[in-house]
Amino acid sequence: MPEKRWFSRYVLPFMASNMYVLAEGEDALVIDPQPSEEACAALQRTAAGRILVLLTHEHFDHTSGVNFFRRHIPSVRVLAHAETAHHIETARNNRPLALLKMVAEENRAEIMEAYRSYPMESISVDAHLADGQEFLWHGHVIDVVEVPGHSPGSLLFSFDDGMVFTGDYLIPRTAVILRYPGGSEEAYERITLPKLKAIPNGRLILPGHGAPYRFDGRAMDWNQRR
């Protein structure tokens, strides 16, 4: 078993989504990348020249940094569900539309500046992931679990049977959102909910928004759909 390591967490301004980064020598693992100069500088200080990117799903706040890292790091390989890959290859799908819903008179200039800072561009995925896949990264075991409902391309990543990256499921004190385009209450109830309930108590949850926490019954109470 490799030495236990901890991920660094970076929070995207305004949309408050999490990016998780773990560096191992010249390699780094990045979950849900965002355009963070701070993270990029940290990776460059460690001489990380190869990044493996895992996408929990296709929504912009979880994919916005893919091309940013491709512009700054020599080798970036991106893995995602086929549905995610199909969605983000179309440039117009990669717009920060959620920002427009946050506009108010007092923050209009700041929000619109942030909106315009994101280029509308296609994002390519190097290989597809599917339910039940398992692979190694620097001796760490990563298991892939399909969890449709929030979006068609949603995945969980179990890391060394000790932590789970859950994307937009199991967000602290937040109900799961199923009403976005591609969301499915039926798929959530039939496929995803049983998988979430099967997560062992005590497992470290690293959600797509909010702080990491240890899984227990409260998490399922928070995760009532809306």
Phi and psi restraints in degrees (value plus and minus 20) as a CYANA .aco file:
   2 PRO   PHI     -87.1   -47.1
   2 PRO   PSI     141.0   181.0
   3 GLU   PHI     -78.2   -38.2
   3 GLU   PSI     117.8   157.8
   4 LYS   PHI     -88.3   -48.3
   4 LYS   PSI     110.8   150.8
   5 ARG   PHI    -146.6  -106.6
   5 ARG   PSI     137.4   177.4
   6 TRP   PHI    -133.9   -93.9
   6 TRP   PSI     122.8   162.8
   7 PHE   PHI    -102.0   -62.0
   7 PHE   PSI     123.8   163.8
   8 SER   PHI    -103.9   -63.9
   8 SER   PSI     122.2   162.2
   9 ARG   PHI    -134.4   -94.4
   9 ARG   PSI     112.4   152.4
  10 TYR   PHI    -142.0  -102.0
  10 TYR   PSI     120.3   160.3
  11 VAL   PHI    -133.5   -93.5
  11 VAL   PSI     106.0   146.0
  12 LEU   PHI     -91.5   -51.5
  12 LEU   PSI     107.4   147.4
  13 PRO   PHI     -76.3   -36.3
  13 PRO   PSI     123.5   163.5
  14 PHE   PHI      51.7    91.7
  14 PHE   PSI     -74.3   -34.3
  15 MET   PHI    -104.7   -64.7
  15 MET   PSI     -34.0     6.0
  16 ALA   PHI      37.3    77.3
  16 ALA   PSI       9.2    49.2
  17 SER   PHI    -104.5   -64.5
  17 SER   PSI     135.3   175.3
  18 ASN   PHI    -119.4   -79.4
  18 ASN   PSI     118.3   158.3
  19 MET   PHI    -133.7   -93.7
  19 MET   PSI     115.9   155.9
  20 TYR   PHI    -135.4   -95.4
  20 TYR   PSI     115.5   155.5
  21 VAL   PHI    -153.5  -113.5
  21 VAL   PSI     112.7   152.7
  22 LEU   PHI    -151.7  -111.7
  22 LEU   PSI     101.2   141.2
  23 ALA   PHI    -120.5   -80.5
  23 ALA   PSI     116.9   156.9
  24 GLU   PHI    -153.9  -113.9
  24 GLU   PSI      74.8   114.8
  25 GLY   PHI      44.0    84.0
  25 GLY   PSI    -144.9  -104.9
  26 GLU   PHI    -106.3   -66.3
  26 GLU   PSI     -16.5    23.5
  27 ASP   PHI    -134.9   -94.9
  27 ASP   PSI     137.3   177.3
  28 ALA   PHI    -164.8  -124.8
  28 ALA   PSI     126.6   166.6
  29 LEU   PHI    -129.1   -89.1
  29 LEU   PSI     107.9   147.9
  30 VAL   PHI    -146.0  -106.0
  30 VAL   PSI     104.7   144.7
  31 ILE   PHI    -123.5   -83.5
  31 ILE   PSI     102.7   142.7
  32 ASP   PHI      35.9    75.9
  32 ASP   PSI      52.8    92.8
  33 PRO   PHI     -88.9   -48.9
  33 PRO   PSI     130.5   170.5
  34 GLN   PHI    -156.1  -116.1
  34 GLN   PSI     138.9   178.9
  35 PRO   PHI     -97.7   -57.7
  35 PRO   PSI      59.1    99.1
  36 SER   PHI    -127.2   -87.2
  36 SER   PSI      92.5   132.5
  37 GLU   PHI     -83.0   -43.0
  37 GLU   PSI     -55.7   -15.7
  38 GLU   PHI     -82.2   -42.2
  38 GLU   PSI     -67.1   -27.1
  39 ALA   PHI     -85.6   -45.6
  39 ALA   PSI     -61.3   -21.3
  40 CYS   PHI     -82.2   -42.2
  40 CYS   PSI     -63.5   -23.5
  41 ALA   PHI     -83.5   -43.5
  41 ALA   PSI     -59.5   -19.5
  42 ALA   PHI     -83.4   -43.4
  42 ALA   PSI     -61.1   -21.1
  43 LEU   PHI     -87.6   -47.6
  43 LEU   PSI     -59.3   -19.3
  44 GLN   PHI     -86.1   -46.1
  44 GLN   PSI     -52.6   -12.6
  45 ARG   PHI     -86.5   -46.5
  45 ARG   PSI     -50.7   -10.7
  46 THR   PHI    -107.0   -67.0
  46 THR   PSI     -18.8    21.2
  47 ALA   PHI      45.3    85.3
  47 ALA   PSI       6.2    46.2
  48 ALA   PHI     -89.7   -49.7
  48 ALA   PSI      97.2   137.2
  49 GLY   PHI    -131.7   -91.7
  49 GLY   PSI     -24.8    15.2
  50 ARG   PHI    -150.7  -110.7
  50 ARG   PSI     107.8   147.8
  51 ILE   PHI    -142.2  -102.2
  51 ILE   PSI     112.8   152.8
  52 LEU   PHI    -122.8   -82.8
  52 LEU   PSI     100.8   140.8
  53 VAL   PHI    -125.3   -85.3
  53 VAL   PSI     109.7   149.7
  54 LEU   PHI    -134.9   -94.9
  54 LEU   PSI     111.2   151.2
  55 LEU   PHI    -126.9   -86.9
  55 LEU   PSI     104.7   144.7
  56 THR   PHI     -93.2   -53.2
  56 THR   PSI     -48.1    -8.1
  57 HIS   PHI    -191.5  -151.5
  57 HIS   PSI    -196.6  -156.6
  58 GLU   PHI    -111.6   -71.6
  58 GLU   PSI     -23.7    16.3
  59 HIS   PHI     -90.5   -50.5
  59 HIS   PSI     126.4   166.4
  60 PHE   PHI     -74.3   -34.3
  60 PHE   PSI     -61.2   -21.2
  61 ASP   PHI     -88.9   -48.9
  61 ASP   PSI     -25.9    14.1
  62 HIS   PHI    -132.4   -92.4
  62 HIS   PSI     -20.6    19.4
  63 THR   PHI    -146.9  -106.9
  63 THR   PSI     -23.6    16.4
  64 SER   PHI     -84.2   -44.2
  64 SER   PSI     -37.9     2.1
  65 GLY   PHI    -120.3   -80.3
  65 GLY   PSI     -17.3    22.7
  66 VAL   PHI     -78.2   -38.2
  66 VAL   PSI     -76.5   -36.5
  67 ASN   PHI     -90.7   -50.7
  67 ASN   PSI     -47.2    -7.2
  68 PHE   PHI     -78.6   -38.6
  68 PHE   PSI     -69.1   -29.1
  69 PHE   PHI     -88.5   -48.5
  69 PHE   PSI     -54.0   -14.0
  70 ARG   PHI     -83.3   -43.3
  70 ARG   PSI     -48.0    -8.0
  71 ARG   PHI    -100.6   -60.6
  71 ARG   PSI     -36.1     3.9
  72 HIS   PHI    -137.3   -97.3
  72 HIS   PSI     -40.0     0.0
  73 ILE   PHI    -137.5   -97.5
  73 ILE   PSI     115.8   155.8
  74 PRO   PHI     -77.4   -37.4
  74 PRO   PSI     -61.6   -21.6
  75 SER   PHI    -150.9  -110.9
  75 SER   PSI      98.4   138.4
  76 VAL   PHI    -150.0  -110.0
  76 VAL   PSI     100.9   140.9
  77 ARG   PHI    -134.8   -94.8
  77 ARG   PSI     109.1   149.1
  78 VAL   PHI    -135.2   -95.2
  78 VAL   PSI     108.2   148.2
  79 LEU   PHI    -139.0   -99.0
  79 LEU   PSI     117.9   157.9
  80 ALA   PHI    -182.4  -142.4
  80 ALA   PSI     147.2   187.2
  81 HIS   PHI     -82.9   -42.9
  81 HIS   PSI     130.7   170.7
  82 ALA   PHI     -78.9   -38.9
  82 ALA   PSI     -56.4   -16.4
  83 GLU   PHI     -85.6   -45.6
  83 GLU   PSI     -58.6   -18.6
  84 THR   PHI     -84.2   -44.2
  84 THR   PSI     -65.6   -25.6
  85 ALA   PHI     -78.6   -38.6
  85 ALA   PSI     -63.7   -23.7
  86 HIS   PHI     -84.1   -44.1
  86 HIS   PSI     -61.1   -21.1
  87 HIS   PHI     -87.0   -47.0
  87 HIS   PSI     -67.9   -27.9
  88 ILE   PHI    -103.4   -63.4
  88 ILE   PSI     -27.6    12.4
  89 GLU   PHI     -92.4   -52.4
  89 GLU   PSI     -36.2     3.8
  90 THR   PHI    -112.1   -72.1
  90 THR   PSI      98.8   138.8
  91 ALA   PHI     -78.9   -38.9
  91 ALA   PSI     -60.2   -20.2
  92 ARG   PHI     -87.3   -47.3
  92 ARG   PSI     -35.9     4.1
  93 ASN   PHI     -96.8   -56.8
  93 ASN   PSI     -33.4     6.6
  94 ASN   PHI    -124.8   -84.8
  94 ASN   PSI      36.5    76.5
  95 ARG   PHI    -137.0   -97.0
  95 ARG   PSI     123.2   163.2
  96 PRO   PHI    -101.0   -61.0
  96 PRO   PSI      41.2    81.2
  97 LEU   PHI     -82.2   -42.2
  97 LEU   PSI     -47.9    -7.9
  98 ALA   PHI     -80.1   -40.1
  98 ALA   PSI     -48.0    -8.0
  99 LEU   PHI     -82.6   -42.6
  99 LEU   PSI     -56.5   -16.5
 100 LEU   PHI     -85.0   -45.0
 100 LEU   PSI     -46.9    -6.9
 101 LYS   PHI     -94.9   -54.9
 101 LYS   PSI     -32.7     7.3
 102 MET   PHI    -114.5   -74.5
 102 MET   PSI     -24.3    15.7
 103 VAL   PHI     -88.5   -48.5
 103 VAL   PSI     108.7   148.7
 104 ALA   PHI    -154.6  -114.6
 104 ALA   PSI     147.2   187.2
 105 GLU   PHI     -77.7   -37.7
 105 GLU   PSI     -57.8   -17.8
 106 GLU   PHI     -97.5   -57.5
 106 GLU   PSI     -37.4     2.6
 107 ASN   PHI    -142.8  -102.8
 107 ASN   PSI     -10.1    29.9
 108 ARG   PHI     -73.7   -33.7
 108 ARG   PSI     -69.7   -29.7
 109 ALA   PHI     -82.3   -42.3
 109 ALA   PSI     -62.9   -22.9
 110 GLU   PHI     -86.6   -46.6
 110 GLU   PSI     -63.7   -23.7
 111 ILE   PHI     -86.2   -46.2
 111 ILE   PSI     -64.4   -24.4
 112 MET   PHI     -86.9   -46.9
 112 MET   PSI     -53.8   -13.8
 113 GLU   PHI     -83.5   -43.5
 113 GLU   PSI     -62.8   -22.8
 114 ALA   PHI     -83.1   -43.1
 114 ALA   PSI     -63.0   -23.0
 115 TYR   PHI     -79.1   -39.1
 115 TYR   PSI     -65.7   -25.7
 116 ARG   PHI     -92.3   -52.3
 116 ARG   PSI     -36.5     3.5
 117 SER   PHI     -94.8   -54.8
 117 SER   PSI     -36.3     3.7
 118 TYR   PHI    -114.0   -74.0
 118 TYR   PSI      97.8   137.8
 119 PRO   PHI     -90.2   -50.2
 119 PRO   PSI     120.7   160.7
 120 MET   PHI    -107.5   -67.5
 120 MET   PSI      86.5   126.5
 121 GLU   PHI    -168.6  -128.6
 121 GLU   PSI     135.9   175.9
 122 SER   PHI     -89.1   -49.1
 122 SER   PSI     127.2   167.2
 123 ILE   PHI    -141.5  -101.5
 123 ILE   PSI     106.9   146.9
 124 SER   PHI    -121.6   -81.6
 124 SER   PSI     126.9   166.9
 125 VAL   PHI    -132.1   -92.1
 125 VAL   PSI     117.3   157.3
 126 ASP   PHI    -103.8   -63.8
 126 ASP   PSI     -51.6   -11.6
 127 ALA   PHI    -176.3  -136.3
 127 ALA   PSI     131.5   171.5
 128 HIS   PHI    -114.9   -74.9
 128 HIS   PSI     128.0   168.0
 129 LEU   PHI    -133.4   -93.4
 129 LEU   PSI     129.5   169.5
 130 ALA   PHI    -160.8  -120.8
 130 ALA   PSI     144.6   184.6
 131 ASP   PHI     -75.7   -35.7
 131 ASP   PSI     113.6   153.6
 132 GLY   PHI      69.9   109.9
 132 GLY   PSI     -27.1    12.9
 133 GLN   PHI     -87.6   -47.6
 133 GLN   PSI     128.7   168.7
 134 GLU   PHI    -158.7  -118.7
 134 GLU   PSI     116.4   156.4
 135 PHE   PHI    -166.9  -126.9
 135 PHE   PSI     144.8   184.8
 136 LEU   PHI    -126.9   -86.9
 136 LEU   PSI     122.0   162.0
 137 TRP   PHI    -156.6  -116.6
 137 TRP   PSI      92.3   132.3
 138 HIS   PHI      31.1    71.1
 138 HIS   PSI      21.8    61.8
 139 GLY   PHI      62.3   102.3
 139 GLY   PSI     -26.7    13.3
 140 HIS   PHI    -108.6   -68.6
 140 HIS   PSI     117.1   157.1
 141 VAL   PHI    -113.3   -73.3
 141 VAL   PSI     105.3   145.3
 142 ILE   PHI    -138.1   -98.1
 142 ILE   PSI     102.5   142.5
 143 ASP   PHI    -127.3   -87.3
 143 ASP   PSI     122.2   162.2
 144 VAL   PHI    -128.3   -88.3
 144 VAL   PSI     111.4   151.4
 145 VAL   PHI    -150.2  -110.2
 145 VAL   PSI     102.4   142.4
 146 GLU   PHI     -97.0   -57.0
 146 GLU   PSI     112.7   152.7
 147 VAL   PHI    -159.3  -119.3
 147 VAL   PSI      51.2    91.2
 148 PRO   PHI     -88.2   -48.2
 148 PRO   PSI     142.2   182.2
 149 GLY   PHI     116.7   156.7
 149 GLY   PSI     -83.6   -43.6
 150 HIS   PHI     -85.3   -45.3
 150 HIS   PSI     -60.8   -20.8
 151 SER   PHI    -175.8  -135.8
 151 SER   PSI     139.5   179.5
 152 PRO   PHI     -84.1   -44.1
 152 PRO   PSI     -47.9    -7.9
 153 GLY   PHI    -121.6   -81.6
 153 GLY   PSI      -1.1    38.9
 154 SER   PHI     -91.7   -51.7
 154 SER   PSI     116.3   156.3
 155 LEU   PHI    -152.8  -112.8
 155 LEU   PSI     130.2   170.2
 156 LEU   PHI    -123.9   -83.9
 156 LEU   PSI     128.3   168.3
 157 PHE   PHI    -142.0  -102.0
 157 PHE   PSI      97.1   137.1
 158 SER   PHI    -113.2   -73.2
 158 SER   PSI     107.5   147.5
 159 PHE   PHI    -134.5   -94.5
 159 PHE   PSI      91.4   131.4
 160 ASP   PHI      36.5    76.5
 160 ASP   PSI       6.9    46.9
 161 ASP   PHI      35.7    75.7
 161 ASP   PSI       2.3    42.3
 162 GLY   PHI    -143.0  -103.0
 162 GLY   PSI     -43.1    -3.1
 163 MET   PHI    -164.0  -124.0
 163 MET   PSI     134.4   174.4
 164 VAL   PHI    -152.3  -112.3
 164 VAL   PSI     106.4   146.4
 165 PHE   PHI    -110.5   -70.5
 165 PHE   PSI      98.2   138.2
 166 THR   PHI    -129.6   -89.6
 166 THR   PSI     -19.0    21.0
 167 GLY   PHI      38.2    78.2
 167 GLY   PSI    -149.4  -109.4
 168 ASP   PHI    -115.8   -75.8
 168 ASP   PSI       6.9    46.9
 169 TYR   PHI    -129.5   -89.5
 169 TYR   PSI     135.0   175.0
 170 LEU   PHI      36.7    76.7
 170 LEU   PSI      17.6    57.6
 171 ILE   PHI     -96.2   -56.2
 171 ILE   PSI     112.1   152.1
 172 PRO   PHI     -74.1   -34.1
 172 PRO   PSI     108.7   148.7
 173 ARG   PHI      34.9    74.9
 173 ARG   PSI      12.0    52.0
 174 THR   PHI    -158.4  -118.4
 174 THR   PSI     108.9   148.9
 175 ALA   PHI     -92.3   -52.3
 175 ALA   PSI     126.7   166.7
 176 VAL   PHI     -88.8   -48.8
 176 VAL   PSI     120.2   160.2
 177 ILE   PHI    -120.0   -80.0
 177 ILE   PSI     103.2   143.2
 178 LEU   PHI    -136.8   -96.8
 178 LEU   PSI     -19.4    20.6
 179 ARG   PHI    -110.1   -70.1
 179 ARG   PSI     -25.8    14.2
 180 TYR   PHI     -90.0   -50.0
 180 TYR   PSI     139.4   179.4
 181 PRO   PHI     -73.2   -33.2
 181 PRO   PSI     111.4   151.4
 182 GLY   PHI      69.1   109.1
 182 GLY   PSI     -30.3     9.7
 183 GLY   PHI     -91.1   -51.1
 183 GLY   PSI     134.8   174.8
 184 SER   PHI    -169.0  -129.0
 184 SER   PSI      93.3   133.3
 185 GLU   PHI     -85.2   -45.2
 185 GLU   PSI     -58.3   -18.3
 186 GLU   PHI     -83.0   -43.0
 186 GLU   PSI     -66.0   -26.0
 187 ALA   PHI     -85.9   -45.9
 187 ALA   PSI     -57.4   -17.4
 188 TYR   PHI     -82.2   -42.2
 188 TYR   PSI     -68.6   -28.6
 189 GLU   PHI     -86.5   -46.5
 189 GLU   PSI     -61.3   -21.3
 190 ARG   PHI    -102.4   -62.4
 190 ARG   PSI     -59.1   -19.1
 191 ILE   PHI    -126.8   -86.8
 191 ILE   PSI     -69.2   -29.2
 192 THR   PHI    -104.0   -64.0
 192 THR   PSI     -64.3   -24.3
 193 LEU   PHI     -76.5   -36.5
 193 LEU   PSI     -65.1   -25.1
 194 PRO   PHI     -80.2   -40.2
 194 PRO   PSI     -54.5   -14.5
 195 LYS   PHI     -90.2   -50.2
 195 LYS   PSI     -58.5   -18.5
 196 LEU   PHI     -86.1   -46.1
 196 LEU   PSI     -60.9   -20.9
 197 LYS   PHI     -85.9   -45.9
 197 LYS   PSI     -43.6    -3.6
 198 ALA   PHI    -102.8   -62.8
 198 ALA   PSI     -26.3    13.7
 199 ILE   PHI     -84.1   -44.1
 199 ILE   PSI     107.8   147.8
 200 PRO   PHI     -85.1   -45.1
 200 PRO   PSI     122.3   162.3
 201 ASN   PHI     -77.8   -37.8
 201 ASN   PSI     121.3   161.3
 202 GLY   PHI      72.9   112.9
 202 GLY   PSI     -33.4     6.6
 203 ARG   PHI     -85.2   -45.2
 203 ARG   PSI     118.8   158.8
 204 LEU   PHI     -97.8   -57.8
 204 LEU   PSI     100.6   140.6
 205 ILE   PHI    -117.8   -77.8
 205 ILE   PSI     106.9   146.9
 206 LEU   PHI    -133.8   -93.8
 206 LEU   PSI      72.2   112.2
 207 PRO   PHI     -99.6   -59.6
 207 PRO   PSI     146.7   186.7
 208 GLY   PHI     -93.6   -53.6
 208 GLY   PSI     -36.2     3.8
 209 HIS   PHI    -163.8  -123.8
 209 HIS   PSI     123.8   163.8
 210 GLY   PHI      67.9   107.9
 210 GLY   PSI     152.7   192.7
 211 ALA   PHI    -100.5   -60.5
 211 ALA   PSI     128.4   168.4
 212 PRO   PHI     -80.1   -40.1
 212 PRO   PSI     134.1   174.1
 213 TYR   PHI    -178.4  -138.4
 213 TYR   PSI     147.2   187.2
 214 ARG   PHI    -107.4   -67.4
 214 ARG   PSI     112.4   152.4
 215 PHE   PHI     -88.7   -48.7
 215 PHE   PSI     115.2   155.2
 216 ASP   PHI    -175.7  -135.7
 216 ASP   PSI    -190.6  -150.6
 217 GLY   PHI     -80.9   -40.9
 217 GLY   PSI     -45.9    -5.9
 218 ARG   PHI     -79.6   -39.6
 218 ARG   PSI     -54.7   -14.7
 219 ALA   PHI     -81.2   -41.2
 219 ALA   PSI     -59.3   -19.3
 220 MET   PHI     -92.2   -52.2
 220 MET   PSI     -50.8   -10.8
 221 ASP   PHI     -84.1   -44.1
 221 ASP   PSI     -60.9   -20.9
 222 TRP   PHI     -84.6   -44.6
 222 TRP   PSI     -51.2   -11.2
 223 ASN   PHI    -106.8   -66.8
 223 ASN   PSI      -0.9    39.1
 224 GLN   PHI     -79.6   -39.6
 224 GLN   PSI     116.3   156.3
 225 ARG   PHI     -90.1   -50.1
 225 ARG   PSI     136.9   176.9
